[in-house]
Amino acid sequence: MIRQAVALMAILIVAVPAQAETIVARSGEHDGFTRLVMRLPENANWSLSQAGKSATLQIDDPAAVFDTSQVFSRIPRTRVQSLQQSGTGNPLRIQLGCNCEIKSYVQKDGYLVIDVRDGKDEKPYTSTSGVLPLGTLPGGSEYRFNLSPQQVQKARMGLDLAAAFAGRTASAGNALQTALPQQVENPEPEAQPAVVLPVAGVNLSQTEDQNLSELVLPTVDLLLDMDETARAAAVNASEQRLLQQIGRATNQGLLDLVMTEVGEGSAPMMVSPLTTQDRPMNPLDHLAVTTAVDREMGLMPQQTQNNMAPNLCINPRELAVYNWGGEESFADQIGPLRSALFKEFDHVDLDNVLSLAKTYLYFGFGAEARTMLDMLPPGDTRVDKLSAMAVLLDGGHLPITHPFAGQQACDGDAAFWAALADGALKNNANAEAIQQTLARMPVHLRVHLGPEISTLFAKSGDQHMASASLRSVNRTGVEEVPDINLAQAAIADMAGDTDTVAEELKEELAERTENAPQALIDLIALSYKERKALSPDLPELVASYELEIRDSELGSDLRLAEVMALSLTGNFTEAFVALGQLSERDGPVAYATAVEPVLTLLTERADDVTFLQYGLIFAEEASATEAVPVADIMTRRLLDLGFSQQAQSMLMKMALEPKDETRRLMMAEAALGMDLPHRALVELMGLDGPEANKLRAQALWRNGEFGRAGEYFLAEEEVDAAARGFWHSEDLEAITSDEGGQFSQVAEVTAQLDEQAQEPEDMPPLAHARALVESSVGTRNRIEALLQGVTPMETDSE
């Protein structure tokens, strides 16, 4: 018995390759073409060649084995009749059932796509015929050359006779090396009178029964130039090489031949190398060129509407997890499968391994399913998809090149698993297919995956589908649903109900579930967005979570949330300490992200001393990336506090940003604070409005242009300031009356003084002296009244 077992094991080891690379071929039938798809081994070279109705696919892998067992389950044997491989590592032979053309290309996810397309009904022109049109006869017929030996020998004798008839001699060697004309068929006697030339060894007076040995030539252009025939032969060879290159590029998917439709009974379009007749106006009209970059980017031209449909969608039967279990208990379904896992001689029953892995997936046990899948052969293509499903069921993350990549637009279950794997819904996602797959899930999987699907819909902006997903979960009747609070918070956030969002997040945080850190991060972000108060103990709670899971994916988010929480509670000293630690651990990019909320809250809520303590240092040392998000609000407060130089430094960090009116006004205000009126006027060029006019008036005043300053003050209805400017410019006539304005009264008194201060004229000496005394007394009284009308503070300020 032991010898038999050893012999059987030896046979199995010899019969089965140790490291066979199984390549599973899938198929699909479309309108106008049949598609074969197979995943290539990593970094494997391949080639595809076609000869008539057969094609050969060669994979540069000695262990490659093609699995074609499922190909004809979905396609008929019309375009593709059979696929055969003689042995491991040998090429795959594809037998076609039609005059089809094969196109192939490799997508960036490693799938080789072979399209077997229907050929055209017209007989295509091929270079193997060796015939090209080389001229046109007067009646419309064309000369044709043929390079077969029989035609060359027959034409040589005809050319010798033609040369003798014309008085010329053509050497036999030259005739043998050039292409020769064929006999023109069915010449018209009326339009094409012909001369009958005898063939060597035949009498010229023989009857018409000897026409087989006669050569009929037209009377026009009886002689052919040997240089032209040599040129025609060279054209034939070049044409054949060109067509071979075009065929190779077409098979590789780099060229698409666009066949011009012709009417019935018309001959195919052929280019004459010796004339310009029938040449196309554009020599590239029959070629559509696509580069490999275009193909990878999905920009390849599609000729039919069916080609716009999603390609390479996984069969829903391979992902139907809801069909992999029943209503029996977990033990009743798992027990028999585990018992039948091993057969005689401790051989593993691979079918039972697969069934057991699928049953584990049905119950949501991803780690156990992956353990079972590790027992399957490495080349089994089902392992990748099932392992990816197991990771998603356990809440894990997949790499970008996961098995469901690019399948959110599919109609089946692939869209559901692709959405979970990508972590976000794409623009072309099939929402209906995702929702239907969720509805078919068993209760425990619907409860487990439903909230995550609802959250994905909410983040994509589809409130209807997000609510429908939650209703599908609520119909299960399960009270304790994980992640339900986060899903409801996401839907409330879409509706703008921030109070409900805060309540849901607080409830999730109070339950201390595994989603509590994420709920805490979202709650702090919401408080910052709405500028709401935060509980004083939340910063310590964030710090404890960060200490526990600082090396996880949420570690950086928790550190950012801690900085925001300290700022929201007014602990700016601790916030800047935490900000420095965040910069050391997560780098400058994370620091630039975290510094925005800290400086924003510092500017909005801190007292002047605390603001200046950190704001002045930040204004001098911050980079442009760090300063841009908070430059506007910090500049405004620095200007209000009188720190014009630091305000200008903040604005200069935004030199690469587009200048708006607000920033230009603040730049002008900073220039005035630094006593640079000319710079302020430059910044105000082209700006209008009350604030711009006031700043422009101040700049003109600083520049000594009191009259122009008064005009701008008057335009903004500041009559007293305008009167002051006109008074300084001694333009008293421009001053308008304002009963409440001090400088209007000053201007009026000044005008009266000018009148009284005039010296009397044409008076006797004593009367003149008396008038001067009275004028002096009145002038002194009015000057005293003028000084009393202007407060010392206003006088000193000017």
C-alpha positions in Angstrom: 0.0 0.0 0.0 2.8 2.4 0.9 4.6 1.6 -2.4 1.4 2.4 -4.4 1.0 5.7 -2.6 4.6 6.7 -3.3 4.2 5.7 -7.0 1.0 7.7 -7.2 2.7 10.8 -5.7 5.6 10.4 -8.1 3.2 10.3 -11.1 1.4 13.4 -9.9 4.6 15.3 -9.4 5.8 14.4 -12.9 2.5 15.0 -14.5 1.8 18.4 -13.0 4.4 21.2 -13.6 5.7 22.7 -10.4 5.3 26.3 -11.4 2.8 26.4 -14.2 1.5 29.9 -15.1 -2.2 29.5 -15.9 -3.6 32.2 -18.2 -7.4 32.1 -18.2 -9.0 33.2 -21.5 -12.4 34.9 -21.3 -14.7 35.7 -24.2 -17.5 38.0 -25.2 -19.7 38.4 -28.3 -20.3 41.9 -29.7 -21.9 43.4 -32.7 -19.3 43.1 -35.4 -16.5 41.4 -33.4 -15.7 38.7 -30.9 -13.4 39.6 -28.0 -10.9 37.4 -26.2 -9.4 38.7 -23.0 -6.6 37.2 -20.9 -4.3 38.5 -18.2 -0.6 38.3 -19.1 2.0 37.3 -16.7 3.9 40.2 -15.2 6.7 41.6 -17.5 6.0 38.9 -20.1 6.7 39.6 -23.8 4.0 38.5 -26.3 3.5 38.4 -30.0 0.4 37.7 -32.2 0.6 36.8 -35.9 -2.1 36.0 -38.4 -1.9 33.9 -41.6 -5.2 33.6 -43.4 -7.8 31.9 -41.1 -5.3 31.0 -38.3 -3.5 33.1 -35.8 -0.7 32.3 -33.3 -0.3 33.9 -29.8 3.2 33.4 -28.3 3.9 34.2 -24.7 7.5 34.5 -23.7 7.0 32.2 -20.6 8.0 28.6 -20.6 5.5 27.8 -17.9 2.5 29.5 -19.6 -0.6 27.3 -19.8 -3.7 28.7 -21.6 -7.1 27.8 -19.9 -9.7 28.0 -22.7 -12.3 25.8 -21.1 -14.8 28.7 -20.6 -14.3 30.5 -24.0 -17.1 28.9 -26.0 -19.6 29.0 -23.1 -20.3 32.7 -24.1 -19.6 32.9 -27.8 -20.6 30.8 -30.8 -18.1 29.1 -33.1 -18.6 31.5 -35.9 -15.6 33.8 -35.9 -13.5 31.7 -33.6 -13.7 28.0 -34.2 -11.1 26.6 -31.9 -8.2 27.4 -29.5 -5.5 24.9 -28.9 -2.1 24.6 -27.2 0.0 21.6 -27.7 1.9 21.9 -24.4 3.2 24.0 -21.6 5.0 27.1 -22.9 3.8 26.4 -26.5 1.9 29.1 -28.4 -1.9 29.3 -28.6 -3.3 28.4 -32.0 -6.5 30.3 -32.9 -8.5 28.9 -35.8 -10.9 31.4 -37.4 -14.1 30.6 -39.1 -14.2 33.6 -41.4 -12.0 36.0 -43.3 -11.7 38.1 -40.2 -9.0 40.6 -39.1 -7.4 40.4 -35.7 -6.6 43.4 -33.6 -4.8 43.3 -30.2 -3.6 45.6 -27.5 -2.7 45.5 -23.9 -4.5 47.6 -21.3 -2.5 49.2 -18.5 -3.9 46.7 -16.0 -2.1 43.9 -17.7 -5.0 42.4 -19.8 -4.4 41.4 -23.4 -7.4 42.1 -25.6 -7.8 40.3 -28.9 -10.7 41.4 -31.2 -11.7 39.2 -34.1 -13.5 41.6 -36.4 -15.6 40.8 -39.5 -13.8 41.5 -42.8 -15.1 43.6 -45.6 -17.3 42.0 -48.3 -15.1 43.5 -51.1 -11.9 41.6 -51.9 -9.1 43.6 -50.4 -6.1 44.5 -52.5 -3.0 42.6 -51.5 0.5 42.9 -52.6 0.9 39.1 -53.2 -0.7 39.4 -56.6 2.3 41.2 -57.9 0.1 43.3 -60.2 -0.1 47.1 -60.3 -1.8 49.4 -62.8 1.0 51.2 -64.7 -0.8 53.3 -67.3 -4.0 54.1 -69.1 -4.8 53.3 -72.7 -6.8 55.7 -74.8 -9.9 53.6 -74.5 -9.8 53.7 -70.7 -8.0 50.3 -70.2 -4.9 50.0 -68.1 -1.6 48.3 -68.7 -0.8 45.7 -66.1 2.4 43.9 -65.5 2.8 40.4 -64.2 6.1 38.9 -62.9 5.3 35.2 -63.5 8.0 33.4 -65.6 5.5 32.3 -68.3 4.3 35.8 -68.9 7.9 37.1 -69.0 8.9 34.6 -71.7 5.9 35.3 -73.8 6.2 39.1 -73.5 9.9 38.9 -74.3 9.2 37.5 -77.8 6.5 40.1 -78.3 8.9 42.9 -77.4 11.5 41.6 -79.8 9.1 41.7 -82.7 7.8 45.1 -81.6 11.3 46.5 -81.5 12.0 45.1 -85.0 8.8 46.7 -86.3 9.8 50.1 -84.9 13.4 49.8 -86.0 14.8 49.4 -82.6 16.5 46.5 -80.8 15.7 45.4 -77.3 18.2 43.1 -75.6 16.9 39.8 -74.2 18.7 40.3 -70.9 17.1 43.7 -70.3 13.6 42.2 -71.1 14.1 39.4 -68.7 15.0 41.8 -65.8 12.0 44.1 -66.2 8.3 43.7 -65.7 6.4 43.3 -69.1 2.9 44.2 -70.3 0.0 41.8 -70.4 -2.2 41.4 -73.5 -5.1 43.8 -73.5 -8.4 42.0 -73.3 -11.3 42.6 -75.6 -10.0 45.4 -77.7 -12.5 47.5 -79.6 -11.8 47.2 -83.4 -13.4 50.5 -84.1 -11.7 52.6 -81.5 -8.5 50.5 -81.2 -7.2 49.3 -84.6 -4.6 46.7 -83.9 -1.6 45.2 -85.7 -1.2 41.4 -85.7 2.5 40.5 -85.1 3.7 36.9 -85.8 5.4 35.0 -83.1 8.7 33.3 -83.9 8.2 30.2 -85.9 4.7 31.1 -87.1 3.8 32.1 -90.7 2.3 35.6 -91.0 -0.4 34.4 -93.4 -1.9 31.9 -91.0 -5.6 32.1 -90.4 -7.5 33.2 -87.3 -7.4 29.7 -85.9 -3.8 30.5 -84.9 -4.7 33.5 -82.7 -3.3 31.7 -79.6 0.2 32.3 -81.0 -0.5 35.9 -81.9 0.1 39.0 -79.8 -2.3 42.0 -80.2 -0.9 45.4 -79.4 -2.5 48.8 -79.8 -1.3 51.2 -82.4 -0.8 53.9 -79.8 2.4 53.7 -77.6 3.5 50.4 -79.1 6.8 50.5 -77.3 7.4 50.4 -73.5 10.3 52.1 -71.9 12.4 49.5 -70.0 13.2 52.1 -67.3 9.5 52.5 -66.5 9.0 48.7 -66.2 12.0 48.5 -63.8 10.4 51.3 -61.8 7.2 49.4 -61.7 9.0 46.3 -60.3 10.6 48.4 -57.6 7.2 49.9 -56.7 5.8 46.3 -56.4 8.5 45.4 -53.9 8.1 48.6 -51.9 4.4 48.2 -51.9 4.7 44.7 -50.5 7.0 45.8 -47.7 4.7 48.7 -46.8 1.7 46.5 -46.6 3.5 44.1 -44.4 4.5 46.9 -42.0 0.9 48.2 -42.0 -0.4 44.7 -41.3 2.0 44.3 -38.3 1.0 47.7 -36.9 -2.7 46.9 -37.3 -2.4 43.6 -35.4 -0.7 45.5 -32.6 -3.6 48.0 -32.4 -1.5 51.0 -33.5 -3.2 51.6 -36.8 -6.9 51.4 -37.9 -7.5 50.8 -41.6 -10.5 52.9 -42.7 -11.9 51.2 -45.8 -13.6 53.5 -48.3 -17.0 52.2 -49.3 -17.5 51.9 -53.1 -20.6 51.2 -55.1 -21.5 47.8 -56.7 -19.7 47.0 -59.9 -16.9 49.6 -59.4 -13.3 48.4 -59.3 -11.2 48.9 -56.2 -9.3 52.2 -56.0 -5.7 51.6 -57.1 -2.9 54.1 -57.3 -0.9 54.3 -60.5 2.8 55.0 -59.9 3.4 56.4 -63.4 0.5 58.8 -63.6 -1.5 61.1 -61.3 -4.8 59.7 -62.4 -7.1 58.5 -59.6 -4.7 59.6 -56.9 -6.4 60.6 -53.6 -6.2 64.2 -52.7 -4.9 63.4 -49.2 -2.6 60.4 -49.0 -3.6 59.8 -45.3 -7.3 59.5 -46.0 -7.2 55.7 -45.5 -5.2 55.7 -42.3 -6.2 56.5 -38.7 -3.2 56.6 -36.5 -3.3 56.0 -32.8 -0.3 56.1 -30.5 0.3 53.8 -27.6 -0.2 56.7 -25.2 -3.7 57.4 -26.7 -4.6 53.8 -26.3 -3.6 53.7 -22.6 -5.5 56.9 -21.9 -8.6 55.5 -23.4 -8.7 57.8 -26.4 -8.7 55.2 -29.1 -11.4 56.0 -31.7 -14.5 53.8 -31.4 -16.2 52.9 -34.7 -19.4 51.4 -33.2 -21.7 52.4 -30.4 -21.2 49.0 -28.7 -17.5 49.8 -28.2 -18.5 52.6 -25.9 -19.9 50.1 -23.4 -17.7 49.1 -20.4 -15.3 46.3 -21.3 -13.7 43.5 -19.2 -16.5 43.5 -16.6 -16.2 40.5 -14.2 -19.0 38.0 -14.5 -21.6 38.6 -11.7 -21.6 34.9 -11.0 -18.0 35.1 -9.8 -18.9 37.8 -7.2 -22.4 36.7 -6.1 -21.5 36.3 -2.4 -25.2 36.3 -1.5 -25.5 32.9 -3.3 -22.6 31.3 -1.4 -24.6 30.4 1.8 -28.0 29.6 3.0 -30.3 30.1 6.0 -28.6 27.3 8.1 -26.5 28.2 11.0 -22.8 29.0 10.7 -21.8 25.6 12.2 -24.1 23.6 10.0 -22.6 25.1 6.8 -19.0 25.3 7.8 -18.7 21.9 9.6 -19.3 19.6 6.6 -17.0 21.6 4.4 -14.2 21.5 6.9 -14.7 17.7 7.4 -14.4 17.1 3.6 -11.4 19.4 3.2 -8.8 16.6 3.1 -9.2 13.4 1.1 -7.2 10.2 1.0 -3.5 10.4 1.6 -4.0 13.9 3.1 -4.7 15.4 -0.3 -6.5 18.7 -0.3 -9.8 18.8 -2.1 -9.4 22.1 -4.0 -13.1 22.3 -4.8 -14.0 22.1 -1.1 -11.3 24.7 -0.4 -13.0 27.1 -2.7 -16.4 26.3 -1.4 -15.2 26.8 2.2 -13.6 30.1 1.3 -16.8 31.3 -0.3 -18.8 30.3 2.7 -16.5 32.2 5.0 -17.0 35.3 2.7 -20.8 34.8 2.9 -20.6 35.1 6.7 -18.2 38.0 6.5 -15.0 36.2 7.8 -12.4 37.7 5.5 -9.3 36.5 7.4 -10.5 32.9 7.5 -11.4 33.1 3.8 -7.9 34.3 2.9 -6.4 31.4 4.9 -8.4 29.0 2.7 -7.5 30.7 -0.5 -3.8 30.4 0.3 -4.2 26.6 -0.2 -5.2 27.1 -3.9 -2.6 27.0 -6.7 -1.0 30.4 -7.3 -2.1 30.4 -10.9 -5.8 30.2 -10.1 -7.3 33.5 -11.2 -10.2 33.3 -8.8 -7.8 33.8 -5.9 -7.2 37.5 -6.7 -10.9 38.5 -6.7 -11.9 36.4 -3.7 -8.9 37.7 -1.7 -9.8 41.3 -2.6 -13.4 40.7 -1.4 -12.0 39.2 1.9 -9.9 42.3 2.5 -12.9 44.6 1.9 -15.1 42.6 4.2 -12.5 43.1 7.0 -12.4 46.8 6.4 -9.0 46.9 4.8 -7.7 48.9 1.8 -6.6 47.6 -1.6 -3.8 48.9 -3.8 -4.6 51.0 -6.9 -4.2 47.9 -9.2 -6.8 45.8 -7.5 -8.9 43.2 -9.4 -11.9 45.5 -9.6 -10.1 48.5 -11.0 -12.1 50.5 -13.6 -15.3 48.5 -13.1 -17.6 51.0 -11.4 -19.5 51.4 -14.7 -20.3 47.7 -15.0 -23.9 46.5 -14.8 -23.3 43.7 -12.3 -21.9 43.1 -8.9 -18.5 44.3 -10.0 -19.6 47.9 -9.7 -20.4 47.3 -6.0 -17.0 45.8 -5.1 -15.2 48.4 -7.3 -16.8 51.2 -5.3 -15.7 49.7 -2.0 -12.2 49.1 -3.3 -11.8 52.6 -4.7 -13.1 54.2 -1.5 -15.0 56.8 -3.6 -17.7 56.8 -6.4 -16.4 57.9 -9.8 -18.4 60.0 -12.3 -19.3 57.0 -14.4 -20.3 54.8 -11.4 -23.4 52.6 -12.0 -25.4 53.7 -8.9 -28.4 51.5 -9.8 -26.2 48.4 -10.0 -24.5 49.2 -6.7 -27.8 49.7 -4.9 -29.3 46.5 -6.4 -26.2 44.5 -5.3 -26.6 45.8 -1.7 -30.3 44.9 -1.7 -29.4 41.3 -2.6 -27.0 40.9 0.2 -27.9 38.8 3.3 -28.9 40.7 6.4 -25.6 40.5 8.2 -23.6 41.7 5.1 -26.2 44.5 4.4 -25.8 45.7 7.9 -22.0 45.5 7.6 -21.5 47.1 4.3 -24.7 49.3 3.9 -23.5 52.3 6.0 -20.2 52.5 4.0 -22.1 52.4 0.7 -24.4 55.2 2.0 -21.4 57.3 3.0 -19.9 56.9 -0.4 -23.1 58.1 -2.1 -23.2 61.0 0.4 -19.6 62.1 -0.4 -20.4 62.0 -4.1 -23.4 64.3 -3.7 -26.1 61.7 -4.4 -28.4 62.2 -1.4 -31.2 60.1 -2.9 -29.1 57.0 -3.2 -27.4 57.6 0.1 -30.8 57.7 1.8 -32.0 54.6 -0.1 -29.0 52.6 1.1 -29.8 53.5 4.7 -33.4 52.5 4.2 -32.2 49.2 2.9 -30.2 48.7 6.1 -33.1 49.9 8.4 -35.4 47.3 6.8 -33.3 44.5 8.2 -34.6 45.3 11.7 -31.2 45.2 13.3 -30.9 47.8 16.0 -27.1 47.9 16.6 -25.7 48.9 13.2 -22.0 49.8 13.1 -21.1 53.0 11.2 -24.8 54.1 11.1 -24.1 57.3 12.8 -21.4 58.3 10.4 -23.6 57.6 7.5 -26.5 59.6 8.9 -24.1 62.4 9.7 -22.9 62.4 6.1 -26.5 62.7 4.8 -27.3 65.5 7.3 -24.2 67.3 6.2 -25.5 67.2 2.6 -28.8 68.8 3.7 -26.9 71.5 5.7 -28.3 70.3 9.0 -25.2 70.9 11.1 -27.0 70.3 14.4 -27.9 66.8 13.4 -24.4 66.2 12.2 -23.0 67.2 15.5 -25.5 65.0 17.4 -24.7 61.9 15.3 -21.0 62.4 15.7 -21.3 62.9 19.5 -23.4 59.7 19.7 -20.9 57.7 17.8 -18.1 59.1 20.0 -20.1 58.3 23.2 -20.5 54.6 22.1 -16.6 54.3 22.0 -16.7 52.1 18.9 -13.8 51.6 16.5 -15.1 54.6 14.5 -14.8 56.9 17.5 -11.5 58.5 16.3 -13.0 59.3 12.9 -16.1 60.7 14.6 -13.9 62.9 16.8 -12.0 64.2 13.9 -15.2 65.0 12.0 -16.7 66.7 15.1 -13.6 69.0 15.6 -13.6 69.8 11.8 -17.3 70.7 12.0 -16.7 72.9 15.1 -14.0 74.8 13.3 -16.1 75.2 10.1 -19.1 76.5 12.1 -16.9 78.4 14.7 -18.8 76.6 17.5 -17.6 76.1 21.0 -15.8 72.9 21.9 -15.8 71.0 25.1 -12.6 71.7 27.1 -11.8 68.0 27.6 -11.8 67.1 23.9 -8.2 68.1 23.3 -7.1 65.6 25.9 -9.3 62.9 24.3 -7.8 63.6 20.9 -4.3 63.4 22.4 -5.1 60.0 24.0 -6.4 58.6 20.7 -3.3 59.9 18.9 -1.0 58.3 21.4 -2.8 55.0 21.0 -2.9 54.9 17.1 -0.3 57.4 16.1 1.3 55.0 13.6 -2.0 54.2 11.8 -3.7 55.9 8.9 -5.6 58.2 11.2 -2.4 59.3 13.1 -1.8 62.5 11.0 -5.5 63.4 11.0 -5.6 63.1 14.8 -2.6 65.3 15.2 -4.2 68.0 13.0 -7.4 67.6 15.0 -5.5 68.1 18.3 -4.0 71.4 17.1 -7.5 72.6 15.9 -9.1 71.6 19.2 -6.5 73.5 21.3 -7.1 76.6 19.2 -10.8 76.3 19.5 -10.6 76.1 23.3 -8.3 79.2 23.3 -5.1 77.4 24.4 -2.9 79.0 21.8 0.3 78.4 23.6 -0.3 74.6 23.7 -1.6 74.8 20.1 1.7 76.2 18.8 3.6 73.6 20.7 1.5 70.8 19.2 2.0 72.5 15.8 5.7 72.3 16.1 5.5 68.6 17.0 3.3 68.0 14.0 5.8 69.7 11.7 8.6 67.4 13.0 6.6 64.2 12.6 4.5 64.8 9.5 6.6 67.3 7.5 6.1 70.7 5.9 3.0 69.8 3.9 1.1 68.8 7.1 2.4 71.9 8.8 1.1 74.2 6.1 -2.3 72.5 6.4 -2.5 72.8 10.1 -1.2 76.4 10.4 -4.3 77.8 8.6 -6.9 77.0 11.3 -4.5 78.0 14.1 -3.7 81.4 12.7 -7.3 82.0 11.6 -8.6 81.3 15.2 -5.6 83.3 16.6 -6.6 86.4 14.5 -10.3 86.0 15.2 -10.3 85.2 18.9 -7.0 86.0 20.6 -6.3 89.3 22.5 -4.0 91.9 21.0 -0.9 90.8 23.0 -1.3 87.1 22.2 -2.0 87.9 18.6 1.1 90.1 18.2 3.2 87.5 20.1 2.7 84.9 17.4 1.5 87.1 14.5 4.5 89.3 14.2 6.9 86.4 14.0 4.7 84.6 11.5 4.5 87.7 9.3 8.3 87.8 9.0 9.2 84.1 8.8 6.3 82.3 7.1 6.6 81.1 3.6 4.2 82.1 0.8 2.4 78.7 1.0 1.8 79.1 4.7 0.9 82.8 4.5 -1.6 82.8 1.6 -4.6 81.2 3.3 -4.5 83.7 6.3 -2.8 86.7 4.8 -6.0 88.8 4.3 -7.4 88.5 7.8 -4.0 88.9 9.5 -3.1 91.9 7.4 -6.4 93.6 8.3 -5.8 93.2 12.0 -2.1 94.3 11.8 -3.2 97.5 10.0 -5.8 98.1 12.6 -3.1 97.8 15.3 -0.8 100.1 13.4 1.8 97.6 12.3 2.0 98.7 8.7 5.4 97.2 7.9 4.4 93.8 9.0 1.1 94.1 7.1 3.0 95.0 4.0 5.3 91.9 4.5 2.2 89.7 4.7 0.8 91.2 1.5 4.2 90.8 -0.3 4.1 87.0 0.3 1.0 87.0 -1.9 2.8 88.5 -4.9 2.1 85.4 -7.1 -1.6 85.5 -6.2 -4.0 87.5 -8.4 -4.5 91.0 -6.9 -8.1 91.9 -5.9 -9.4 95.3 -4.8 -9.3 94.5 -1.1 -5.6 93.6 -1.2 -4.7 96.7 -3.2 -6.6 98.9 -0.7 -4.7 97.3 2.2 -1.4 97.7 0.4 -2.2 101.4 -0.1 -3.2 101.8 3.6 0.1 100.1 4.6 2.0 102.5 2.4 0.3 105.5 4.1 1.2 104.0 7.4 4.8 103.9 6.3 4.6 107.5 5.1 4.9 106.6 1.4 2.1 108.6 -0.2 3.4 108.2 -3.8 3.4 104.4 -3.4 -0.2 104.6 -2.0 -1.3 106.6 -5.1 0.3 103.9 -7.4 -1.6 101.1 -5.6 -4.9 103.1 -5.9 -4.6 103.7 -9.7 -7.7 102.4 -11.4 -9.7 101.9 -8.2 -13.0 103.7 -7.4 -15.3 103.8 -4.5 -15.6 105.5 -1.1 -12.7 103.7 0.6 -10.4 104.2 -2.4 -11.3 108.0 -2.6 -10.6 108.5 1.1 -7.2 106.8 0.9 -6.4 108.8 -2.2 -7.4 112.0 -0.4 -5.1 111.1 2.5 -2.2 110.3 0.2 -2.7 113.7 -1.7 -2.8 115.5 1.7 0.4 113.9 2.7 1.8 115.0 -0.6 0.8 118.6 0.0 -1.9 118.7 -2.7 -4.6 120.1 -0.3 -7.0 121.3 -3.1 -7.2 117.9 -4.8 -7.6 116.2 -1.5 -10.5 118.5 -0.7 -12.2 117.5 -4.0 -12.1 113.8 -3.1 -13.3 114.6 0.4 -16.2 116.6 -1.0 -17.0 113.7 -3.4 -17.5 111.5 -0.4 -19.6 114.1 1.3 -17.1 114.9 4.0 -17.7 118.6 3.9 -15.6 119.6 6.9 -12.5 117.7 5.7 -13.0 119.2 2.2 -13.3 122.7 3.7 -10.2 122.1 5.6 -8.4 121.1 2.4 -9.7 124.1 0.5 -8.8 126.4 3.4 -5.2 125.1 3.4 -5.1 125.6 -0.4 -6.5 129.2 0.1 -9.4 128.4 -2.2 -12.1 129.8 0.0 -14.7 130.1 -2.8 -14.7 126.3 -3.2 -15.8 125.8 0.4 -19.5 124.8 0.8 -21.6 125.9 3.8 -21.9 123.4 6.6 -23.3 124.6 9.9 -21.9 121.8 11.9 -18.5 121.9 10.3 -15.7 123.7 12.2 -13.6 124.4 9.2 -16.6 125.8 7.3 -16.9 128.4 10.1 -13.2 129.0 10.1 -13.3 129.6 6.3 -16.2 132.1 6.8 -14.3 134.0 9.5 -11.2 134.0 7.4 -13.1 135.6 4.5 -14.4 138.3 6.9 -10.9 139.0 8.2 -9.7 139.5 4.7 -12.4 142.1 4.2 -11.8 143.9 7.5 -8.0 143.8 7.1 -8.1 146.1 4.1 -6.5 149.5 4.7 -9.0 152.5 4.4 -8.5 154.8 1.4 -9.3 158.5 0.6 -9.8 159.5 4.3 -8.3 162.5 6.3 -5.4 161.6 8.5 -7.3 161.6 11.8 -10.2 159.6 10.3 -7.8 157.2 8.7 -6.0 156.6 12.0 -9.4 156.1 13.8 -10.4 153.6 11.1 -7.2 151.6 11.5 -7.7 151.3 15.2 -11.2 150.1 14.8 -10.2 147.6 12.2 -7.3 146.3 14.4 -9.7 145.8 17.3 -12.2 143.9 15.1 -9.6 141.8 13.5 -8.2 140.8 16.9 -11.6 139.8 18.2 -12.3 137.7 15.1 -8.9 136.0 15.3 -9.7 135.2 18.9 -13.1 133.7 17.8 -11.3 131.8 15.0 -8.9 130.2 17.5 -11.7 129.3 19.9 -13.5 127.5 17.0 -10.6 125.1 16.4 -9.8 122.6 19.2 -6.2 122.2 20.2 -6.3 118.5 19.4 -7.3 119.1 15.9 -4.8 121.8 15.5 -2.0 119.6 16.8 -3.0 116.8 14.6 -2.5 118.9 11.6 
